[in-house]
Amino acid sequence: MVEVKLFHYCDRGTYLHRTHPMTKLFSLLIFSLIISSTSLPGVISVFVLFSVISWTIRFPVPRYARELRFFLFMAVLIATARTLGGSDIAVVVLVVLRFATIVFMGMLFTDTSAPDDIARAIGSALSRLPRIPGYRIGATIELTLASIPLLFDVALEVSQARKARGEGLWKHPIRRMVSYGTSVFELLLDRAQQMEAALTARAYRVDAVRPHFGWSAIDLIAGLIVMLLAALIVIFC
C-alpha cells in the first residue's frame, strides 16, 4: 500500500528544520493575519515568499502531487461556489489563492517540524505562565498533529481496498460515499484505539515535563526577516 506523505515530518536537516517551532508558529501567525486582511497583491507576495522558501529547502512538491488532488478539488469547489454566488473574478482568485497559501504554509510547517519538538517548544513556553498546563497543551497539539496524517493514511487505505475489489466509481454514488465515509470512520477509530494502547504501554503522560527546546541565532535572524518582510508587504500591498 502506498503511504500518504502529506503532512508528515521529514528530517532533511535544512535551516527551516533547525528553526525553533515557536519561531515558525510566530511566522505563520503573522502571515496568516496578513493574507486574511490584505488585497490580492499582498496574498500573491506571501505565496511567492513561501514558494521561494520551499525552493531554498528543496521542498519536494512533486512527491505530494497525489495527495494534493484533494486540495485542488476543494479549491475548484470554493471557486465554483464563489462564482455562483455572484463574486467577480478578482474576488474568486483572491479567495482561492488565500486557501492555497494556507495549505502551503501548513505543508511547510508539518514537513519541517517534528510533533515532539512542537510539544516540547509549546510546553516549555506556556509552562512558565501561572496556572497554564503548558505541557498538557503541548501534548494535545502533538497528538492532534499526529492524527492529521493518520486520517489521510486511513482514507487512502480504504480507497485502495475498494479499488482492489473492483468497486465502480459512479455506481450508486450516494450510497458509495456514505459507505466510504463509514468505513473510514470505523478504521480511524480502530487506529485511534491502537494508538491509545501504544501510548499506554509506553506510560505516556500528557503532563510529563519535557526537555526545553533551545533557541539559536537562526531564530533571531528568522524573526527579524519575518517582521521586515511582513512590514514591507503591509506597506506596499
C-alpha positions, 0 to 999 in steps of 0.5 A: 500500500502506498503511504500518504506523505502529506503532512508528515515530518521529514528530517532533511536537516535544512535551516527551516528544520533547525528553526525553533517551532515557536519561531515558525508558529510566530511566522505563520501567525503573522502571515496568516493575519496578513493574507486574511486582511490584505488585497490580492497583491499582498496574498500573491507576495506571501505565496511567492515568499513561501514558494521561494522558501520551499525552493531554498529547502528543496521542498519536494512538491512533486512527491505530494502531487497525489495527495494534493488532488484533494486540495485542488478539488476543494479549491475548484469547489470554493471557486465554483461556489464563489462564482455562483454566488455572484463574486467577480473574478478578482474576488474568486482568485483572491479567495482561492489563492488565500486557501492555497497559501494556507495549505502551503504554509501548513505543508511547510510547517508539518514537513519541517517540524517534528510533533515532539519538538512542537510539544516540547517548544509549546510546553516549555513556553506556556509552562512558565505562565501561572496556572497554564498546563503548558505541557498538557497543551503541548501534548494535545497539539502533538497528538492532534498533529499526529492524527492529521496524517493518520486520517489521510493514511486511513482514507487512502487505505480504504480507497485502495481496498475498494479499488482492489475489489473492483468497486465502480466509481459512479455506481450508486454514488450516494450510497458509495460515499456514505459507505466510504465515509463509514468505513473510514470512520470505523478504521480511524477509530480502530487506529485511534484505539491502537494508538491509545494502547501504544501510548499506554504501554509506553506510560505516556503522560500528557503532563510529563515535563519535557526537555526545553527546546533551545533557541539559536541565532537562526531564530533571531535572524528568522524573526527579524526577516519575518517582521521586515518582510511582513512590514514591507508587504503591509506597506506596499500591498 
